[in-house]
Amino acid sequence: MNTPLASETLAALRALDTCTVANAIETFGVRLRNEGFTDPSIRCLFPHLPSLVGHAFTLRIRASGPPADGRPPVERNDWWNQLLALPAPRVVVIQDMSEQPGLGSFLGEVHAHIFKALGCVGVLTNGSAHDLAAIESTGLQVFAGSVAVSHAYVHLVDFGQPVVIGGLTIQPGDLLHGDRHGVLSVPPAIAPQIPAAATRLRESERRLIALCQSPDFTLERLRAALKGAPPA
């Protein structure tokens, strides 16, 4: 598990949108630019909520048939202590391993309140969510592959294992950042440096935007300003 970040760093990351964080990560050259984030199969259900930052706690579920032990998911609580051992804030990451992910939803009103009580700020799943109005009222942010009517036969398979959500491989404890654009993982080694890198990028972008809005705009000035400027 990664060393917990200072509260000031978490707050600074939370103040940024996910696109800016992605751009800032690119400047460090620590991974390819086409990896580290969820694909369009995952959507933000509450885009009006602010950016989310938290450490991943991973679950794997199925919903297409009854669990072998016949126990409903709310009675399976052996993972709660391990969740609380993770540094706050926490993001529950749920991989639906069903043949038809999202047929039944693990996340509804009851689990939203359980997750909030356990210090969670959001849920990320390739499956579904239901009881959306009730979940939204808790302030819990949700990223999901779909919405559902029922929980069907949803049950917990295991927890604390690597999962894949929307093409993004997530290890337990990974630092995640998300908003209306999607979710990305934040490399812990550079996390404290990202806010400063984001500030530099925004300053560069503002200069370019100011030039585009200026009555003195010319193509020559734009080309000169773009030299050496990172892509937005």
N, C-alpha and C positions, 0 to 999 in steps of 0.2 A: 504493500500500500504506500502511496506517495506521502511525503511529509506535508502536513496541513499548511495551507497558505495563510499569511497574515490577513487579518480582517480588513485592513486597508487595501490590500491587493484584491481581495474578493469584491469589495465595494467598487473599486476602480474598474474592474472587469465588468461588473454588473451595469455600470453607467454607459457601457459601449454597446452598440448594436452588433449583431453577429457578423454582418458583412465587413464591418471595420475590423473586428477581431481576426477574421479570415485574411484580410489584406495585410494586417500587421504580422501575422504568423508567416506569411510568404516572404517577408523581408529577412527572416532568419535562415532560410534555406534548410530547415530541419526535416522537411518531407516534401513529396511531390505535390503540385498544386491541384491535382485531380483526386486527392484522397483526404481523409480526415473529417468528412462531413456526411450527413445523411442525404440520400437522393430524393427526387420529387415524390416518391411513394409515401413519404412521411410528411404530414401537414400539421401546422400549428392550429389547434382548435380554438384558442382564445388569443387572437393576434393583437388585441388591445392591451394585453398585460405587458409589463416591462420585461426586459431581458432577464433570463434565468442563468444562474451560475451554481453548480453543485457537483458533489462527488457521486459517482455512479454506484448504485447497489443493484445487482443483476438477479433477475428471476427468469425461469423458463416455465412456460405453461402449455397446456393443451385444453381444447374446449369441445372437440368433436365427439367425444365419448366419455362415459363416467370414469372417475378415478378408480384404481384397483381397490383402494381401501374404503371407497364410498363416502369419504369425508368432504364436506363443502369447503371451499377455500378459506372462508373466514375462521374455520376451526383449526386450520393449519397455521400455527404461530411459532414454529420452532426457529424461524428466521428473524424474528423481531429483535432478539438480543444482538445478533450479528449486524443487523442494520444500524442499531444504536451505537455499535462500536466504530462505525464509520464517521469521520469528521463531518460536522454540519457545515454548510447546508447539504442536503442529500437529494439525489434524483433517483427515483425507482425506474429501472430499465427492464422492460418485460419483453422477452422474445416469445412470441406465439409460435409454437412448433407444430401446430395443427396443419393438416393438408390444406385446409381453407382458413388461413389466418384471419381472425376478426369475426368468425361466425358467432362466437360467444365472447363476452367481454369480462375481463378480470376487474377492470376499473369501473366502479359506479359510485353512488353516493356514500355507501358505507366505507369502502376502501379509501375514498378521498379523505374522509375525516380521520381514518386510522393513519394514513400517510402524513397528514398535517400534524397530528398529535405526536408523531415520531420524528418531527423535524424535517420533513421533506418539503421541497419547494416545487417539485414537478414530477411528471411521469413521461417516459418515452417508450413507445411500443410500436412494433410492426402490426399489432393486433388492433383492437377497437376499444372504444369507451362508450358508456351509456349513462343515462341520468345527467346529461350535460348541464342543464340549468343548476342542478344541485352541486355538481363539481365546481362550476364557475363561481358559485357563491362562496366557496372556501378560499378562493384566490390561488388554488393549485393550478399551475400551468400544465398543459397536456399537449404532447406531440404524438400523433397516432396515424395508423394506416387507414383507418375507417372509423365509422360510428356504428353502433349496433343497437338492436332492440332488446336483446336478452343476454344473460350470462351463459345460457346453454349449459354444457357440462364442464365449464371452466374449472381447472384444478392445477395446483402447483406441481411441477415435475421435480425441479431442484432449484438451488440458488447458489450464488457465489461463483458462477462459472462464466467464462467469456461468452458473449452473445454477439449476434450480428443483427443490426436494425437499419433498414434502408441502405444497405451496403457498407455501413460503418461498423467495424469490429470494436467492441467496447469491453475493456477489462474491468473487473471490480475495482473501485477506487478512482477510475479515470475522472479527470475534471472536464465537465461538459458546460458549454455555453450555448444558449438557444434563445430565439425570438421568432417573430412572424416569418422569418426567412428559412428557418430550419435549425438544426443542431450540429455543432461541431465539437470535436475533442480538442482540448488545449494542452499542448506539451508542457509538463510541469517544469521542466528546466528553464523555459523561457517565460513562463506565466508572469513573473513579477516585472518583466521588461516590456510586456505587451502594451500597457497603457501609454508609456512614453513613446513607443514606436507608433501607436495609433495617433497620438498628438502630432507627431511629425508628418504623418501621412495626411491628416486633416488640414494642416497648415498648407501643404503643397496643393491639395485639392482646392482650398479656398482661393489661393492665388490664381489657379487656372480658371476657376469659375468667375472670379472678379474680372479677369482679362476678357472672358467671353461676354460679360455684361458691360464692358467698358465701351464708350464711344470711340476709343482709340484702337479697337480691335482690328487686327489684320492677320492674315494667314501667316505672314512672316513672324509676327510676334508669337502667335500660337505655336508654331514649329519650334521657335527658340525656347519658349517656356517648357515645352514637352521634353526637350532633350534632358535625359537623365531623370525625368520624373517617373515614379513607379506607376504601374497601371492601377486604375481605380476599380 
